[in-house]
Amino acid sequence: MGLAVDVAAGRAVGTVALGVPLRAKLSPADVDYRVAATLTDVDTDRLIPGRRVTAETLTLEATPDAVSVAGDARFDDVPLRFAYARAIRDNPEGLASVTGDIAVTDAGLRGLGIALPRGMVRGTGRARYALALAKGQAPVFTVEADLGGNRLALPALAWAKGPGRAAALTVRGALTTPPRIDRVALSAPGMRAEGRLRLAAGGLAEARLDRLRVGGWIDAPVVYRPGRAQSRVEIRGGTVDLRNLPKLGGGGGQTVELAIAATRLRVAAGIALHGCSGRVTAGQGLSGRFEGRVNDGAAMTGVLRPGPTVYLQARDGGAALRDAGLYDNIRGGTLRVSLSQLADGVFDGRFSLQSSRLVNAPVVAEILAAANPISLIDRLAGKGIGFDDAQGWFTLARDRITIARARAVGPARGLTLSGDFAPTTGRVALQGVVSPLYTLNGLPARIPLLGRLIGGRAGEGVFGITFQVGGRARAPDIAINPLSLLTPGAAREIFMTRQALDPVFPEAE
């Protein structure tokens, strides 16, 4: 049958049917046979080289063409169902195959030499497997697993799947020591991963994934190296979305170090840092530094702190605003932005912009001219409109920036602003007040107690003109109310509508 007589130990009870031609000079090829047997108390480490197979009962069938053995057994003390088949004729390489199914459990994987981090796999799934055997070579295997019954968890990536939710796993490799995993592909709710694993005697040494997609916050090539106290995740290229960033950490007090290189860091709709690089540590919270280019343009640096809170800074604030697609007409200035996560995809923000100039801005020029026609002189001279300080508070959502309050002040004027801007559609709904001669006009606003009533909000003076800007940002509709100039301080708000604070933005035409 092509097998050595001592291939296995055990007992056999069966039948043999022989077909022998009645002629002289017979050769082995002239003899036909059919063997059907029941094997009991089987124990072998030669059927699959380097692996011990034991079974209480197996069935064996053999003919001059092939031999097969099937039944329930234990493979290196892991229970499974298997079917062994080997061709006898024209098989000088001794090729054979083993197919069957096996339960997917943490204990079973460890019994096969695949020791994953504790807690990564719980419960029971089922898998179909196939082994290809050849003389002098390690068995090559393929596994197709249904992990719907398992609970899976990767705390380092803030991902988990409970039992009862569909998941599929494909693994290909060889039963070397330790096993070699050439390809792994996982498809599960909130998770898609493809790559390969490197195992060591102690378990998983490295997961090198060509593409990892988790929970909408990462879609990138990743290298993951688990550790006892600290695991390491290298993100090389791809995209990380801050709007969906989860609470990362290894669990059980473990920390995770994220090394980022050549990655796109998405901050808001249409706004991302390209070529981002840096190091971030995730434990009780996120902390670290990074740098990149706003939409592949102006340089920007960032700091992460627990919360998470993101601090961004650009030395050329005007260029950063331009490249972000927010505003094209600011020149210079140091821009600082802080973002604190309120909920998934929603951030509370604050910004400041120091020593900037506004140029080639017909919308703002029209508003300022209504308040102070003399200001046309410095605009026409090409110097732009200078602001010493601009700052404000806003909310950043997935498709909208809502300015709660913002102000910009300079010696000649003050400006306040609130409303909404949708970067994806390019539409605005804003309102505000422009105050001429702000150095003098704004003095009463600084009087304790009475300042708010007389001078209005910070950035406003006793006298100011209200305005509204709506429609498309590149060609907006402007409404200016000159009568508001005659209404001092807080009373100006009777000329301002609050409808602009929560507009419905139609889709771009």
Secondary structure as GFF3:
##gff-version 3
##sequence-region A 1 509
A	DSSP	beta_strand	9	19	.	.	.	ID=ss1
A	DSSP	three_ten_helix	28	30	.	.	.	ID=ss2
A	DSSP	beta_strand	32	48	.	.	.	ID=ss3
A	DSSP	beta_strand	51	62	.	.	.	ID=ss4
A	DSSP	beta_strand	66	75	.	.	.	ID=ss5
A	DSSP	beta_strand	78	87	.	.	.	ID=ss6
A	DSSP	beta_strand	96	104	.	.	.	ID=ss7
A	DSSP	alpha_helix	106	111	.	.	.	ID=ss8
A	DSSP	beta_strand	121	123	.	.	.	ID=ss9
A	DSSP	beta_strand	125	133	.	.	.	ID=ss10
A	DSSP	beta_strand	140	146	.	.	.	ID=ss11
A	DSSP	beta_strand	150	154	.	.	.	ID=ss12
A	DSSP	three_ten_helix	155	157	.	.	.	ID=ss13
A	DSSP	beta_strand	159	161	.	.	.	ID=ss14
A	DSSP	beta_strand	168	174	.	.	.	ID=ss15
A	DSSP	beta_strand	180	188	.	.	.	ID=ss16
A	DSSP	beta_strand	191	200	.	.	.	ID=ss17
A	DSSP	beta_strand	203	214	.	.	.	ID=ss18
A	DSSP	beta_strand	218	225	.	.	.	ID=ss19
A	DSSP	beta_strand	230	236	.	.	.	ID=ss20
A	DSSP	beta_strand	239	241	.	.	.	ID=ss21
A	DSSP	three_ten_helix	242	244	.	.	.	ID=ss22
A	DSSP	beta_strand	255	268	.	.	.	ID=ss23
A	DSSP	beta_strand	271	282	.	.	.	ID=ss24
A	DSSP	beta_strand	286	294	.	.	.	ID=ss25
A	DSSP	beta_strand	299	305	.	.	.	ID=ss26
A	DSSP	beta_strand	309	314	.	.	.	ID=ss27
A	DSSP	alpha_helix	317	323	.	.	.	ID=ss28
A	DSSP	beta_strand	330	331	.	.	.	ID=ss29
A	DSSP	beta_strand	334	343	.	.	.	ID=ss30
A	DSSP	beta_strand	346	358	.	.	.	ID=ss31
A	DSSP	alpha_helix	362	371	.	.	.	ID=ss32
A	DSSP	three_ten_helix	373	375	.	.	.	ID=ss33
A	DSSP	alpha_helix	376	380	.	.	.	ID=ss34
A	DSSP	beta_strand	385	396	.	.	.	ID=ss35
A	DSSP	beta_strand	401	409	.	.	.	ID=ss36
A	DSSP	beta_strand	413	422	.	.	.	ID=ss37
A	DSSP	beta_strand	427	436	.	.	.	ID=ss38
A	DSSP	alpha_helix	438	441	.	.	.	ID=ss39
A	DSSP	three_ten_helix	443	446	.	.	.	ID=ss40
A	DSSP	alpha_helix	451	455	.	.	.	ID=ss41
A	DSSP	beta_strand	465	472	.	.	.	ID=ss42
A	DSSP	beta_strand	477	481	.	.	.	ID=ss43
A	DSSP	three_ten_helix	482	486	.	.	.	ID=ss44
A	DSSP	three_ten_helix	489	495	.	.	.	ID=ss45
A	DSSP	three_ten_helix	499	501	.	.	.	ID=ss46
###
